[in-house]
Amino acid sequence: MIRIPIARFARTSLLAFALAVPVALAPIASSPAHAQFGFGRIVYDPTNYAQNVLTAARTLEQINNQITSLQNEAQMLINQARNLASLPYSALQQLQQNVQRTQQLLGQAQNIAFEVGQIDQAFEQQYGQISLSATDQQLIADARTRWGNTVGGLQDAMRVQAGVVGNIDTNRAEMATLVGQSQNASGALQATQAGNQLLALQSQQLSDLVALLSANGRSEALIEAERATAAEQGRVQRERFLTPGSGYQPGNAQMFGSGN
């Protein structure tokens, strides 16, 4: 990198050269039209000397301008290098791990998964219309299955909640690191990359929120579905109880033994 002491050295050297050149070239550049004086063969011409000094000063000014221009160009290249420098920190792996952990919890949903086809099949078999011809044992088994789905949905929702809460500490640490990286960025690229990673962190937190709402909504839907099906089952059982049967059929009665 070009530094100021070089410019000072150039000024000193050129000034000394400018002062020495007129003395050495005086016999050649002297003009008889001007006053000249000297000793022996050495002739001093003040006018020629002044012109040489002025020329040296202009040359020195040009060199100083070139040095300043080179310094500005060097600083511009340094700034460009800083703006192109990549951020030395990446939170992508940790954010992906958080998202994967939440996805695993959603994938471990009990009995009824987060899958449209499986949900339709389960509701058709377990939460549909109650058949009047179903036996009491079948009604009890279906009710137990629906109760198990409801309890499993509540447990799944609590597990997702625990996973999301567990991600809070990790997200807090990542946010503090990324904010520090953004504030200490040496160039535009590093600041932009830090901002992008902060946006990725926000997206991961939003995905956790969506997962939490989905798990809670699933558990509430199972509760309401079980409640609705239980009401339908109660209606069917009441109808079966109130349906008149064959009635009383008279028959022979025998009391106190068969011989008397």
GIJONOR-V445406 format. One record per helix or strand. SS is the DSSP state (hx for helix, st for strand). FROM is the first residue (numbers start at 0). LEN is the number of residues. Records with the same first field share a line. If there is no record, write none. Layout:
SS->FROM-LEN / FROM-LEN
This chain:
hx->3-26 / 45-39 / 91-16 / 115-11 / 135-48 / 187-55
st->36-3 / 41-3
